[in-house]
Amino acid sequence: MRKQRYDEEKVTVASDPVCPLCLRPIPEDAPQSRHHLIPKLKGGKGGETVLLHHICHKTIHKTLREGELARSYNTVEALRSHPELARFFEWVARRPPHFLGRAR
């Protein structure tokens, strides 16, 4: 008898929030985190945040420095328009919502 992988058992529901970057649902049990649109170190403490898949959040911070985020990439639209991030979000959008691969 073949053992079923845990990933195959995970289900998303229509009420799950959607990651505004990769546009995949964020199930309750999927790795997730809040991103400060203006980094806390640059005056964004207590400011607007967005719920993201953890891998999307890690990739943002691996790609852009705090100053760049505060100055030029402080909206969802700006983040989605960054060439390297846009390629990543397009790529990860084809993965299941629980995907945990390494940030690019």
N, C-alpha and C positions, 0 to 999 in steps of 0.2 A: 504494500500500500504506500503510495506516494504522499509525503507530508506536504500540506498546503502552506505556501509562504504567507506570512503575516500581511504583507503588502497587498496581496490579492483579496484579502478579507475586508479591507478598509473601504468605507462607503462615504460618498459626499451627499449632502442633502441640499435642496434648493435654498434653505434658509442660511446656509453658510455664507460668511462674508467673502468678498472677492478682493484679491490682491490688486490694487490699482496699477501695478506695474506689469505683471505678467498676465493678468486677467484670469488667473485660475482661482477656483474656490479655495478657501482656507478652512478646512474642517477643524473642528474643535480640538482634535488630538494631533493635528499636524504641527510641526515646529513653526513657531511664529514669533514675531517681535514687533515692537512699536518703533517707528523711525521718526525722530524729531526733524521736521522740515528745515528748521534752522538749528544747527547743532547747539547743544547745551553750552558748550565752551565758547560759543560765539553769540551768546545772548538769547538762545532759544529755550532756556529752562522755563517750563510752564507754558510753552508755546504749542502750536498745532502739531499733532502727531498723526501718523497713518499706520494702520495695521498691515504688515507685510509677511510673506513667507520668510522664514529665517534666512534661507539661501539668497533671496532677493536683497535682503537687508545687508548680509555679509558682503555681497558683491558690490553694492553701492560704496561701502566703506573701504573696500579693497581697491576700488577704482579711483575714488575722489578724496581729496584732503578736506579737512573741516572748513578751511577758508573758501575753497571752491564751492562746497555745498552751501555755505552761508551766502556767498556772493552771487553765484550764477545758477545753482541747481537747488533752489529752495521751494520748488513746486513739483507736483507729480508730473505735470506736462514737461517741465524742464528735464527731469530725470529720464523720462521716456525718450526725450529727443537726443540725449547724449549718444553719439555713435556706438561706442563700445558697449554701453549699457543696453541700448536698443537691440543689438545683436544677441546679447545674453538673454534679455526678456523674451525675445522671439524664440530662441532655442529652448529655454526652460518651459515655455508655454506648452511645448509638446510632451512634457513629462507629467506624471501623475502628481496630484496636489501634495502628496507626502514625500516627494522626492527629496533626498538628503545629500545629493552629490556635493562635491567641493565647489566653493565659489570660484569663479574664473578670475 
